[in-house]
Amino acid sequence: MEPHREWTIASSSWNFSRKRLLDREQELITVIQEETKRTEEREEAGYRSPTWSILRALQKINKAKRIEGEAIMSAPPFFQLAGRRDLKFWGEDDGLTVVVWESLSESEQEQWSKKMGKSKNWVVWCRLRKKDEEQRPFEANGKEIFSNRSKQAKPKVGEKTDKKGDKGRSVRWKAWWRLGNIKCAMSKEYASCWVHQDCHVTDEQKAALKKAAGVSGGKDESQVRLKGRERDY
């Protein structure tokens, strides 16, 4: 392999991507090289991938087939389609979509917003917008169904509290996609979930998302699935 193409990702990601691209291995190597560089830069700036437990809970809200965001080596295999705008990781057509907002560049966010237009088939996972920040495009016709910035109950005498609130272990560690690390990490940002205002979300779906986003420690999902596309991972 050429020196300028050196990179490291988890073997499971390599095997899965290789199955999807079949005879296009050199193309895959080039894409992975570019994606690892991009992801490293975003992680240095503070970005962390949401846990797969959260992404599964988001997927169940609208039975999404596509994930918009992440990278070829970090997008979960349980989506039929994955990519970021013109860059397709696998799959050919668009479909009901889960959008990981902060994993998109500003230009990708703009492109997605224009393409979606009047579509109602999306679920957006993002950080909680601060009061002095501008409204994001999806908020115009959307509604927030979840935020982990919860109000704390009044503490008992002598009980310590976290004045900053509980953000939960809703993300994975930096460079998890290289090391195969599935441990959950504490998020430095509050998280939020938005859907189109006409989208009906059940109490059970909200509860599943809250549970996935509020774990206090341990590992992300690690169950081996031997059926469907996940068997290649």
C-alpha positions in Angstrom: 0.0 0.0 0.0 1.2 3.5 -0.8 2.5 5.4 2.3 0.1 8.3 1.7 -2.8 5.9 1.9 -2.1 4.5 5.3 -5.1 4.4 7.7 -6.6 2.2 10.4 -10.2 1.3 11.0 -11.9 -1.6 12.8 -11.8 -4.8 10.8 -15.6 -5.1 11.1 -16.1 -1.8 9.3 -13.6 -2.8 6.6 -15.3 -6.2 6.0 -18.7 -4.7 5.9 -17.7 -1.9 3.5 -15.7 -4.3 1.3 -18.8 -6.5 0.9 -20.8 -3.4 -0.2 -18.3 -2.2 -2.8 -17.2 -5.7 -4.0 -14.7 -5.2 -6.8 -14.1 -1.5 -6.1 -11.4 -2.0 -3.4 -9.1 0.8 -4.6 -12.0 3.2 -4.7 -12.9 2.1 -1.2 -9.4 2.6 0.1 -9.4 6.2 -1.3 -12.7 6.9 0.3 -11.6 5.6 3.7 -8.4 7.6 3.6 -10.4 10.8 3.0 -13.1 9.9 5.5 -10.6 9.1 8.3 -8.9 12.4 7.8 -12.2 14.3 7.9 -13.4 12.4 11.0 -10.2 13.0 12.9 -10.5 16.7 12.2 -14.2 16.8 13.3 -13.3 14.9 16.5 -10.5 17.3 17.3 -13.1 20.0 17.0 -15.2 18.2 19.6 -17.6 16.0 17.6 -18.6 12.6 18.9 -20.7 9.9 17.3 -24.0 9.1 18.9 -24.3 5.5 20.2 -25.8 2.9 18.0 -28.5 2.4 20.7 -29.7 5.9 20.1 -29.5 5.5 16.3 -31.7 2.3 16.5 -34.2 4.2 18.7 -34.3 7.0 16.1 -34.6 4.6 13.2 -37.7 3.1 14.8 -39.5 6.4 15.0 -40.0 6.6 11.2 -38.8 3.1 10.2 -35.9 4.9 8.5 -33.9 3.1 5.7 -31.2 5.8 5.4 -28.8 7.5 7.7 -27.6 10.9 6.6 -24.3 11.7 8.2 -21.4 10.0 10.0 -18.6 8.4 7.9 -18.2 5.2 5.9 -16.4 3.5 8.8 -18.8 4.8 11.6 -22.3 4.6 10.0 -24.1 1.6 11.5 -24.9 -1.4 9.2 -28.5 -1.7 10.2 -29.4 1.1 7.7 -30.1 0.0 4.1 -28.7 3.3 2.8 -25.9 5.5 4.2 -24.1 8.6 3.0 -23.7 12.3 3.2 -25.4 14.1 0.3 -23.5 13.2 -2.9 -21.2 10.7 -1.2 -22.9 7.3 -1.0 -21.4 4.8 1.5 -23.8 2.1 0.4 -27.3 1.8 -1.1 -28.5 3.6 -4.1 -31.8 5.4 -3.4 -33.0 7.8 -0.8 -35.6 6.8 1.8 -37.0 7.6 5.2 -34.1 9.3 6.9 -32.3 9.7 10.2 -30.1 12.8 10.1 -27.1 13.2 12.4 -26.9 17.0 12.1 -23.5 17.8 13.6 -21.7 15.2 11.6 -22.6 17.2 8.4 -20.6 20.1 7.2 -22.3 23.4 6.7 -22.6 22.9 3.0 -24.0 19.4 3.5 -26.5 20.7 6.0 -27.6 23.3 3.4 -27.8 20.8 0.6 -29.9 18.4 2.8 -32.2 21.2 3.8 -32.9 22.3 0.2 -33.4 18.7 -1.0 -35.8 17.8 1.8 -38.0 20.8 1.1 -41.5 19.8 2.1 -40.7 16.2 2.9 -42.0 14.9 6.2 -39.9 11.7 6.2 -37.0 12.7 8.5 -35.8 12.5 12.1 -32.9 14.8 13.1 -30.5 14.1 16.0 -28.6 17.3 17.0 -27.2 19.2 19.9 -29.6 21.4 21.9 -29.7 24.9 20.3 -28.7 27.7 22.6 -31.0 30.6 23.1 -28.8 33.1 21.2 -28.3 30.8 18.2 -30.2 31.1 15.0 -33.1 28.7 14.2 -32.0 25.7 12.2 -33.7 24.9 8.9 -35.5 21.7 10.2 -37.0 23.6 13.1 -39.3 25.8 10.8 -41.6 22.8 10.1 -40.5 20.6 12.9 -41.2 19.8 16.5 -38.8 18.7 19.3 -39.8 15.4 20.8 -36.8 14.8 23.0 -34.2 16.7 24.9 -31.9 15.4 27.7 -31.7 18.7 29.4 -34.1 17.6 32.2 -35.0 19.6 35.3 -33.6 18.0 38.4 -35.8 17.0 41.3 -35.3 19.0 44.5 -32.3 17.3 46.3 -32.6 15.7 49.6 -30.7 17.0 52.6 -27.0 16.3 52.2 -27.4 15.0 48.6 -25.0 16.3 45.9 -26.4 17.5 42.6 -25.0 18.1 39.1 -25.7 21.8 38.5 -25.1 21.3 34.8 -27.7 18.7 34.5 -27.4 15.1 33.3 -26.3 14.8 29.6 -26.1 11.0 29.8 -23.6 8.7 28.1 -25.1 9.2 24.7 -21.9 9.2 22.6 -19.0 7.0 21.8 -15.4 7.7 22.6 -13.1 9.6 20.3 -11.6 7.3 17.5 -13.9 4.4 18.5 -14.2 3.5 14.8 -10.4 2.9 14.7 -10.1 1.0 18.0 -13.3 -0.9 17.9 -14.2 0.7 21.3 -17.9 0.3 22.1 -17.9 1.9 25.5 -20.3 4.8 26.0 -18.8 8.3 26.9 -20.3 11.3 28.6 -21.5 13.9 26.1 -20.3 17.4 26.6 -23.4 18.8 24.9 -27.1 18.4 25.6 -28.9 16.4 22.8 -32.2 17.0 21.0 -34.4 15.2 18.5 -36.7 16.8 16.0 -39.3 15.4 13.6 -41.7 17.0 11.1 -44.6 18.7 12.9 -47.0 16.2 11.3 -45.1 13.1 12.4 -46.8 11.1 15.1 -44.4 9.7 17.7 -45.8 7.3 20.2 -45.0 7.4 24.0 -43.2 4.0 23.6 -40.9 5.5 20.9 -40.2 8.5 23.1 -39.5 6.2 26.1 -37.1 4.1 24.1 -35.2 7.1 22.9 -35.0 8.5 26.4 -33.7 5.2 27.7 -31.0 5.0 25.0 -29.9 8.5 25.7 -29.9 8.3 29.4 -27.6 5.3 30.2 -25.3 6.0 33.1 -22.3 3.9 31.9 -21.2 0.6 30.4 -21.0 -0.3 26.7 -23.0 0.5 23.7 -24.9 -2.4 22.1 -22.7 -5.4 21.4 -25.1 -8.1 20.3 -24.0 -10.2 17.3 -26.6 -10.4 14.6 -26.2 -13.2 12.1 -29.2 -12.3 9.8 -29.6 -9.5 7.3 -26.9 -7.1 6.3 -25.5 -7.0 9.8 -24.0 -10.5 9.4 -21.3 -8.9 7.3 -20.2 -6.6 10.1 
